Amino acid sequence: MARLDKLRPFILFTSGLMGACGVGLAAAASHGGDTLLLGSASMMCLAHAPVLLALYLGHQQIRTATLAGLILGLGTIVFAGDLVARHYLGSRLFPFAAPLGGNLMILGWLAIAIGAFLRAVARR
């Protein structure tokens, strides 16, 4: 897990980027974009951005925080990215991108749940 802690800044960066993208996608959906695709992508970004921020801030209380944050972030990027690609490019990112992203998000949430049963990270 110590190696994963070096990736913690990526979780914070992803949180901020997802929040910004979520707001931008909501605006695009409300101004004539595909509300089903862009609205869903916006919702996923805005739902997971604060979770990533909480995992970044609470990494010492949740043993699996860094791993869960990386999995959730990647899953959300793939899921929302596929929906956005379908809207703007007319094609998927790659076959089964949205289901893969969705499954990664589920796995990330399960990693948080598993963290409830593991000892907290020792404070330095």
LINPEJO-V71287 format. One record per residue. N is the residue number from 1. PSI is psi as a letter, one per 40 degrees, with the letter a starting at -180 (* if undefined). D_FIRST is the distance of its C-alpha to the first C-alpha in whole Angstrom. Layout:
# LINPEJO-V71287
<<N:PSI:D_FIRST> <N:PSI:D_FIRST>>
This chain:
# LINPEJO-V71287
<<1:d:0> <2:d:4> <3:d:5> <4:d:5> <5:d:7> <6:e:9> <7:e:10> <8:d:11> <9:d:15> <10:d:15> <11:d:15> <12:d:17> <13:d:20> <14:d:19> <15:d:20> <16:d:23> <17:d:24> <18:d:24> <19:d:26> <20:d:29> <21:d:29> <22:d:30> <23:d:33> <24:d:34> <25:d:34> <26:d:36> <27:d:38> <28:d:39> <29:d:39> <30:e:42> <31:f:44> <32:e:45> <33:i:42> <34:h:41> <35:d:40> <36:d:38> <37:d:36> <38:d:35> <39:d:35> <40:d:33> <41:d:30> <42:d:31> <43:d:30> <44:d:27> <45:d:26> <46:d:27> <47:d:26> <48:d:22> <49:d:22> <50:d:22> <51:d:20> <52:d:17> <53:d:19> <54:d:18> <55:d:14> <56:d:14> <57:d:16> <58:f:15> <59:d:11> <60:e:12> <61:d:14> <62:h:12> <63:d:9> <64:e:8> <65:d:10> <66:d:8> <67:d:8> <68:d:11> <69:d:13> <70:d:12> <71:d:14> <72:d:17> <73:d:17> <74:d:18> <75:d:20> <76:d:22> <77:d:23> <78:d:24> <79:d:26> <80:d:27> <81:d:28> <82:d:30> <83:d:32> <84:d:33> <85:d:33> <86:d:36> <87:d:38> <88:d:38> <89:e:38> <90:e:40> <91:i:37> <92:i:33> <93:d:30> <94:i:30> <95:h:31> <96:f:29> <97:d:27> <98:d:28> <99:d:27> <100:d:24> <101:d:23> <102:d:24> <103:d:22> <104:d:19> <105:d:20> <106:d:20> <107:d:17> <108:d:15> <109:d:18> <110:d:17> <111:d:13> <112:d:14> <113:d:17> <114:d:15> <115:d:13> <116:d:16> <117:e:16> <118:i:13> <119:i:13> <120:i:12> <121:h:10> <122:h:12> <123:i:14> <124:*:15>>
